[in-house]
């Protein structure tokens, strides 16, 4: 997995936001004070964000050493030691919150993703993310989804055409929207969101590359899979939870997209403690 190109910029923004004109509390500590600190995970988790954590200290003080006991995509249990830091006490304290914010948040996305991936592992269905990401963390969370075993949907509005209800209304029909997409953006995947079997039939006839089944019930989803017979990939979306995802995947759809794995996440419980 390649790290996002904007990683350094993302970390720089986080440090500027947190430190501003200077860490006035860390300034209470003697400049030559050295420290050793451990980062502990307090719960089971899939770890993600080590590169962002490292980059925080690279930008603050490259002399701070971080020794990892895990890697991105790895599973850890409660009370696991994730890493040990050695260096300036001031620098470690100044970078602590920004570094932990990245590690906690991205591990949360990776952990939530892995939960869904494991639930549907007996099927051929893949778990997709969406554009419902935290502002400023789009590429980081997309990377975290990959670490959790999921698959990235489009990164933004520029790399895939996704024709939804309002696009259809504004262009006049599914067919017209697809034809315009092919004319303006040849070579880019064209996906169409459908809400009824009639819309599914039109999107199929107009040769969409992917068809989204938005809030279909299970019976209708089964019917959609039978009707398309594997000719066009199907993506289920809407009302997906750990309680519903297995039944959805077992209908035979190719993908299930889940906004909650990047939007409705709870930060993994981590702590940093000085040991020297």
C-alpha positions in Angstrom: 0.0 0.0 0.0 1.4 3.4 -1.0 1.1 6.2 1.5 -0.8 9.3 0.5 1.1 12.0 -1.3 -0.3 14.7 1.1 0.8 13.0 4.3 3.5 15.6 5.1 1.1 18.5 4.4 -1.7 16.9 6.6 0.7 16.5 9.5 2.0 20.1 9.1 -1.6 21.4 9.3 -2.2 19.4 12.4 0.9 20.7 14.1 0.2 24.3 13.1 -3.3 23.9 14.5 -2.2 22.5 17.8 1.1 24.3 18.5 0.5 27.6 16.9 3.1 30.1 18.2 4.6 27.6 20.6 3.9 25.0 23.4 3.9 27.2 26.5 3.4 24.2 28.8 6.3 22.1 27.4 8.4 25.2 27.8 8.3 24.7 31.6 10.6 21.7 31.1 14.4 22.1 30.9 15.5 22.2 27.2 18.0 19.4 27.8 15.6 17.0 29.6 15.5 13.6 27.9 12.6 11.2 28.2 11.4 7.7 27.3 7.7 7.2 26.6 5.5 4.2 25.8 2.3 4.2 23.7 -0.1 1.6 24.9 -3.3 0.4 23.2 -6.1 -0.2 25.8 -8.4 -2.3 23.6 -8.3 -4.8 20.7 -7.7 -2.9 17.5 -6.3 -2.9 13.9 -3.4 -0.4 13.9 -3.1 2.3 11.3 -1.3 5.7 11.2 2.3 4.8 12.1 3.6 6.9 9.3 1.6 10.0 10.4 2.8 9.4 14.0 6.4 9.3 12.8 6.0 12.3 10.6 4.8 14.4 13.6 8.1 13.9 15.3 10.2 14.2 12.1 8.7 17.6 11.6 9.0 18.6 15.3 12.4 17.1 16.2 14.0 14.6 14.0 16.2 13.5 16.9 13.2 11.8 18.6 13.4 8.1 17.9 10.3 5.9 17.6 10.6 2.2 17.9 7.5 0.3 16.7 6.3 -3.1 18.0 3.5 -3.3 15.4 2.8 -2.2 11.8 -0.2 -0.8 9.9 -2.8 -3.4 9.3 -1.7 -5.5 12.3 -4.0 -6.6 15.0 -3.2 -5.9 18.7 -4.9 -6.7 21.9 -5.7 -4.7 25.0 -2.6 -3.4 26.9 -0.3 -4.0 23.9 2.8 -1.9 23.6 2.7 -0.1 20.3 5.9 1.9 20.3 8.5 3.5 22.5 9.8 7.1 22.0 13.2 8.4 23.1 14.3 12.0 22.9 13.6 15.5 24.1 10.9 15.6 26.7 9.7 18.9 25.3 9.4 17.5 21.8 7.6 14.3 22.8 5.1 16.3 24.8 4.5 18.9 22.1 3.9 16.1 19.5 1.9 13.8 21.7 -1.6 14.9 20.9 -1.2 15.4 17.2 0.5 12.0 16.9 -2.1 10.2 19.0 -4.9 11.9 17.1 -3.7 10.4 13.9 -3.0 7.0 15.3 -6.3 6.8 17.2 -8.5 8.0 14.3 -6.9 6.0 11.6 -6.8 2.9 13.7 -10.5 3.4 14.4 -11.3 3.4 10.7 -9.1 0.3 10.1 -10.7 -1.5 13.0 -14.3 -0.7 11.9 -13.4 -1.8 8.3 -11.9 -5.1 9.5 -15.1 -5.9 11.5 -17.2 -5.7 8.3 -14.6 -7.5 6.2 -14.4 -10.4 8.6 -18.2 -10.6 8.7 -18.5 -11.1 4.9 -15.3 -13.1 4.4 -17.3 -16.2 3.4 -18.7 -14.4 0.4 -17.1 -12.7 -2.6 -18.5 -9.3 -1.6 -16.0 -6.5 -0.9 -16.4 -3.7 1.6 -16.2 -0.2 0.1 -15.6 3.2 1.7 -17.4 6.4 0.6 -16.7 10.2 0.5 -18.1 10.5 4.0 -14.7 11.2 5.5 -13.5 13.6 8.2 -12.5 16.9 6.6 -8.8 17.1 5.8 -8.3 13.3 6.4 -9.7 12.0 3.1 -6.6 10.2 1.8 -5.5 9.2 5.3 -8.8 7.4 6.0 -8.9 5.9 2.6 -5.5 4.4 3.4 -6.9 3.2 6.7 -9.7 1.4 4.9 -7.1 -0.5 2.9 -5.3 -1.4 6.1 -8.5 -2.8 7.4 -8.9 -5.0 4.4 -11.5 -2.9 2.6 -11.5 -1.4 -0.9 -11.5 2.2 -1.9 -14.4 3.7 -3.8 -13.7 6.9 -5.7 -11.3 9.3 -4.0 -13.3 12.4 -4.9 -15.6 13.9 -7.5 -12.9 13.8 -10.1 -12.0 10.1 -10.5 -15.4 8.4 -11.1 -18.8 9.5 -12.4 -21.5 8.7 -9.9 -24.9 9.6 -11.1 -27.4 10.0 -8.3 -31.0 11.0 -8.0 -30.5 14.8 -8.3 -28.2 14.3 -11.3 -30.8 12.2 -13.0 -33.5 14.8 -12.3 -31.3 17.6 -13.6 -30.2 15.7 -16.8 -33.7 14.3 -17.6 -33.0 10.5 -17.3 -30.5 7.9 -16.4 -29.9 7.2 -20.1 -29.2 10.9 -20.9 -26.9 11.2 -17.9 -24.8 8.1 -18.9 -24.6 9.3 -22.5 -23.4 12.7 -21.4 -20.8 11.1 -19.1 -19.5 9.0 -21.9 -19.2 12.0 -24.1 -17.5 14.3 -21.6 -15.4 11.8 -19.7 -14.4 8.8 -21.9 -12.4 6.2 -20.0 -13.8 7.1 -16.6 -16.0 4.6 -14.8 -19.7 5.5 -14.8 -21.8 4.4 -11.8 -25.5 4.9 -11.4 -27.4 5.0 -8.2 -30.8 3.3 -8.5 -33.8 3.0 -6.2 -36.1 0.8 -8.2 -36.0 -2.2 -10.5 -37.2 0.1 -13.3 -34.2 2.3 -12.8 -32.0 -0.7 -12.6 -33.3 -1.9 -15.9 -32.6 1.5 -17.5 -29.1 1.7 -16.1 -28.4 -1.8 -17.4 -29.7 -1.0 -20.9 -27.7 2.2 -21.0 -24.6 0.2 -20.1 -23.5 1.7 -16.8 -20.2 0.3 -15.6 -21.4 -0.2 -12.0 -24.9 0.0 -10.6 -25.7 1.0 -7.0 -28.7 -0.5 -5.2 -29.7 2.2 -2.8 -31.7 1.0 0.2 -33.1 -2.1 -1.6 -34.7 -4.6 0.6 -33.2 -8.1 0.5 -35.8 -9.7 -1.8 -35.4 -6.9 -4.3 -31.6 -7.2 -4.0 -31.8 -10.9 -4.8 -34.0 -10.0 -7.8 -31.5 -7.4 -9.0 -28.6 -10.0 -8.8 -30.7 -12.5 -10.8 -31.6 -9.9 -13.4 -28.1 -8.6 -14.0 -26.6 -12.2 -13.8 -23.1 -11.0 -13.2 -23.0 -8.8 -16.3 -22.7 -5.5 -14.3 -21.1 -5.2 -10.9 -23.6 -4.3 -8.2 -23.0 -2.2 -5.1 -25.4 -2.2 -2.2 -25.7 0.9 -0.1 -27.8 2.3 2.7 -28.9 1.0 6.1 -25.8 -1.2 6.4 -24.7 -2.2 9.9 -22.9 -5.2 11.4 -26.3 -6.8 12.0 -27.4 -6.4 8.3 -24.2 -6.7 6.3 -24.0 -10.5 6.2 -27.5 -10.9 4.7 -26.8 -8.2 2.2 -23.5 -9.8 1.1 -25.1 -13.2 0.8 -27.5 -11.8 -1.9 -24.6 -12.0 -4.3 -23.9 -8.3 -4.7 -20.3 -7.5 -5.5 -19.8 -4.6 -3.1 -21.3 -3.0 0.0 -20.4 0.6 0.6 -20.4 1.8 4.2 -20.1 5.5 5.2 -19.9 4.7 8.9 -16.4 3.2 8.7 -14.9 6.7 8.1 -17.6 8.9 9.5 -19.2 7.3 12.6 -16.0 6.1 14.2 -14.9 6.0 17.8 -11.2 6.7 18.4 -9.2 3.7 19.6 -8.2 4.1 23.3 -4.5 4.8 23.4 -2.3 6.4 26.0 1.3 7.7 26.1 3.2 7.5 29.4 6.7 8.6 30.4 8.7 5.7 31.8 11.9 7.7 32.4 
